[in-house]
């Protein structure tokens, strides 16, 4: 889990949910709630497109004994 960018996880899950909803024809019985769910999932997907993934800053590698010896 350390390598997964958690900020992109929600938009990715929204895209998967939208895909499954459309492919299998899943609809919520109330038309307004179905429309609101579709809009929310779509907004999350669009936000995911524009999120700039950020990497955690890693410590600078310390030279090994061999590198220190030869330099």
Residue pairs with C-beta under 8 A, 6 or more apart in sequence:
5 53
5 54
7 51
7 53
7 54
8 48
8 51
8 53
10 44
10 48
11 44
11 45
11 47
11 48
11 49
11 51
12 48
14 40
14 41
14 44
14 45
14 48
15 41
15 44
15 45
15 48
17 41
18 38
18 41
18 42
18 45
20 26
21 27
21 38
21 41
27 34
28 34
28 37
63 71
